[in-house]
Structure formats: C-alpha cells, structure tokens
Amino acid sequence: MKLTRHSLIPLTLLILSASGFAQDLPIPGVSPGRDVPNAHLSPDPATEYKVVFDFVMNDDNLDDPYPMLPLVARYVNTLADMGVPEENRKISIVMHRGSGLIGLNNDEFRARHDGKDNPNIELINQLHAAGVTFHLCGQGMISRGLEKSDLLDAIQVDYWALTTLIELGRQGYVKIGG
C-alpha cells in the first residue's frame, strides 16, 4: 500500500486523537494495555476491581523505578481506558521485605543509597493521586530504623504486612504477586 498525502490525513487524525485520549488517563506517559479484538475476557466498567499488589522483592537497580510500579500504572490506565470508573478501581500496594524502601523520601533514600535519588517518587505520587493506596509493613519499618517522617506522604504505615494482606483479602481484594 502506497501512502499518499491524502491517506496520511486520517492516520494523523487517528494518532492525534489517540494521543489526546491517552493524556486523559490517570497516569500520564504510561500506555494502557493494547486492544485485543474479540478477547474472551476484558475489564468490565460495571465491575468493582479490588486488587492488592504484594511487593516483596528487593530492588537491586536503584536507577529505575521498582519493577512492579510501571505494571501497576499500566493496569490502572488499562482499567480507565476500558471505561472502568475511578470508584470501581480499588488498587492497593503492600510493601514489605526489600520493597519497603521504595517509599522513602528523597533525603532518606539518598542517605541509604550512596547519594542516589529515589527513582520511585514520581510514579508513587502519580499512582496515589489516581487512588492507589500504599501500605508499608510497620514491623519492617521498625526493623530498618525508619520513622514516619522518612517516608513519602503517600505511604500509609500498617501494623504488619501480613495483617494488611489478610484484611484486604477478607474485604475481597485479589492478591497479585508475592
């Protein structure tokens, strides 16, 4: 197929409209899942999605965001893109073991990581603004000698990650990861 100036106009309009729509997604700059025509199961706007992501692994690469954060952002944007309203997107993240340090404010992160900036701050703040809740294991916080003031404002400290996972499961949240 040969592209002409006239055939490029509809293509350009499609790209511009798609990029304009993507700007309306909760997490800017993160693409939602791609369309799968005739998919057997797809997100349903009438369904309440209660999902808890269990972050447990250590992050050895301190130059990039924690590996699961972009996945959560893509999931949030996919639900929004598929028409699931914000009130039906109940997403939580439980941080414990090695993942708990992603929620440090930049000063504390630098002090603990050879002066490196925390690459997770922007994405955590965007996710929080989109309604995602962050739960930090209080037991892990104490064992690492952290104070609430060492954390980003988006981070909620719970008694214990195990308690949080059980309670969210009891409330109907589906656990992913861990």
C-alpha positions as CSV (number, residue, x, y, z in Angstrom):
1,M,0.0,0.0,0.0
2,K,1.4,3.3,-1.1
3,L,0.9,6.2,1.4
4,T,-0.1,9.5,-0.1
5,R,-0.6,12.9,1.5
6,H,-4.4,12.2,1.4
7,S,-4.1,8.8,3.1
8,L,-1.9,10.2,5.8
9,I,-4.6,12.7,6.9
10,P,-6.9,10.1,8.5
11,L,-3.8,8.3,10.0
12,T,-2.6,11.6,11.5
13,L,-6.0,12.3,13.0
14,L,-6.2,8.8,14.5
15,I,-2.8,9.3,16.1
16,L,-3.6,12.7,17.4
17,S,-7.0,11.6,18.8
18,A,-5.4,8.5,20.4
19,S,-2.6,10.6,22.0
20,G,-5.1,13.2,23.2
21,F,-7.2,10.4,24.8
22,A,-4.1,8.9,26.4
23,Q,-3.4,12.3,28.1
24,D,-6.8,11.8,30.0
25,L,-5.5,8.6,31.6
26,P,-4.8,8.7,35.4
27,I,-1.0,8.1,35.0
28,P,0.5,10.4,32.3
29,G,3.0,8.8,30.0
30,V,2.0,5.2,30.7
31,S,0.3,3.3,27.9
32,P,-2.7,1.1,28.8
33,G,-2.8,-2.4,27.5
34,R,-3.3,-2.8,23.8
35,D,-6.7,-3.6,22.3
36,V,-7.3,-7.3,21.7
37,P,-10.3,-7.6,19.3
38,N,-12.8,-10.3,20.4
39,A,-10.9,-11.0,23.6
40,H,-12.8,-13.5,25.7
41,L,-12.4,-11.6,29.0
42,S,-11.9,-7.8,29.2
43,P,-12.3,-5.3,32.0
44,D,-16.0,-4.6,32.7
45,P,-16.9,-1.0,33.6
46,A,-19.6,-2.2,35.9
47,T,-17.3,-4.5,37.9
48,E,-15.5,-3.3,41.1
49,Y,-11.9,-4.2,40.8
50,K,-10.3,-4.8,44.2
51,V,-6.7,-5.7,43.7
52,V,-3.7,-5.8,46.1
53,F,-0.2,-6.0,44.7
54,D,2.2,-7.7,47.1
55,F,5.6,-6.1,46.7
56,V,8.2,-8.3,48.4
57,M,11.3,-8.5,46.3
58,N,14.5,-6.5,46.7
59,D,15.3,-3.9,44.0
60,D,18.9,-4.1,43.0
61,N,18.6,-1.5,40.3
62,L,18.3,1.8,42.0
63,D,18.4,3.9,38.8
64,D,14.9,2.9,37.6
65,P,11.5,2.7,39.4
66,Y,10.7,-0.5,41.3
67,P,9.9,-3.1,38.6
68,M,6.3,-3.6,39.6
69,L,5.3,0.1,39.8
70,P,5.1,0.5,36.0
71,L,2.9,-2.6,35.8
72,V,0.5,-1.2,38.4
73,A,0.4,2.1,36.5
74,R,-0.3,0.3,33.2
75,Y,-3.1,-1.7,35.0
76,V,-4.7,1.5,36.4
77,N,-4.5,3.1,32.9
78,T,-5.9,0.0,31.3
79,L,-8.9,-0.1,33.6
80,A,-9.5,3.6,32.9
81,D,-9.1,3.1,29.2
82,M,-11.6,0.3,29.2
83,G,-14.2,2.6,30.9
84,V,-13.9,1.4,34.5
85,P,-14.7,4.4,36.6
86,E,-12.4,5.5,39.4
87,E,-14.8,4.4,42.1
88,N,-14.6,0.9,40.7
89,R,-10.8,0.9,40.7
90,K,-9.7,-0.1,44.2
91,I,-6.0,-0.8,44.0
92,S,-3.6,-1.3,46.9
93,I,0.1,-2.0,47.2
94,V,1.6,-3.7,50.2
95,M,5.3,-3.1,50.6
96,H,7.4,-5.4,52.8
97,R,10.8,-7.1,52.9
98,G,13.1,-5.4,50.4
99,S,10.4,-3.4,48.6
100,G,9.7,-1.2,51.6
101,L,12.5,1.2,50.9
102,I,10.9,2.5,47.7
103,G,8.6,4.7,49.7
104,L,11.4,6.7,51.3
105,N,11.5,10.5,50.8
106,N,14.5,11.6,48.7
107,D,16.7,12.8,51.6
108,E,16.4,9.4,53.4
109,F,16.8,7.4,50.2
110,R,20.0,9.3,49.4
111,A,21.3,8.7,52.9
112,R,20.8,5.0,52.5
113,H,21.8,4.6,48.8
114,D,25.1,6.4,48.3
115,G,23.5,9.7,47.4
116,K,21.2,8.3,44.6
117,D,17.8,9.9,44.2
118,N,14.7,7.8,44.7
119,P,13.5,7.0,41.2
120,N,10.1,5.9,42.6
121,I,8.8,9.2,43.9
122,E,7.1,10.5,40.8
123,L,5.3,7.2,40.0
124,I,4.3,6.6,43.6
125,N,2.8,10.2,43.7
126,Q,1.0,9.7,40.4
127,L,-0.4,6.4,41.5
128,H,-1.5,7.8,44.8
129,A,-3.2,10.7,43.0
130,A,-5.0,8.1,40.9
131,G,-6.4,6.5,44.0
132,V,-3.8,3.7,44.6
133,T,-3.1,3.2,48.3
134,F,0.3,2.2,49.6
135,H,0.7,0.1,52.8
136,L,4.1,-0.3,54.4
137,C,4.8,-3.0,56.9
138,G,5.2,-1.4,60.3
139,Q,7.3,-4.2,61.6
140,G,9.8,-3.8,58.7
141,M,9.8,-0.1,59.2
142,I,10.8,-0.6,62.8
143,S,13.5,-3.2,62.0
144,R,15.1,-0.8,59.5
145,G,15.1,2.1,62.0
146,L,12.7,4.2,59.9
147,E,10.4,6.9,61.2
148,K,7.1,8.0,59.5
149,S,8.9,11.3,58.7
150,D,11.4,9.3,56.5
151,L,8.5,8.3,54.1
152,L,6.6,9.9,51.3
153,D,3.3,11.3,52.3
154,A,1.5,8.7,50.1
155,I,2.8,5.9,52.3
156,Q,0.5,4.5,55.0
157,V,2.2,2.6,57.8
158,D,0.2,-0.5,58.9
159,Y,1.0,-2.8,61.8
160,W,2.3,-5.7,59.8
161,A,2.2,-6.6,56.1
162,L,0.7,-10.0,56.9
163,T,-2.2,-8.3,58.7
164,T,-2.8,-6.0,55.8
165,L,-2.8,-8.8,53.2
166,I,-5.2,-10.8,55.3
167,E,-7.5,-7.8,56.0
168,L,-7.6,-6.8,52.3
169,G,-8.2,-10.4,51.3
170,R,-11.1,-10.5,53.8
171,Q,-12.5,-7.4,52.1
172,G,-12.5,-9.2,48.7
173,Y,-9.2,-7.9,47.3
174,V,-7.4,-10.3,44.9
175,K,-3.7,-10.7,45.6
176,I,-1.2,-10.3,42.8
177,G,2.5,-11.2,43.3
178,G,4.4,-12.2,46.4
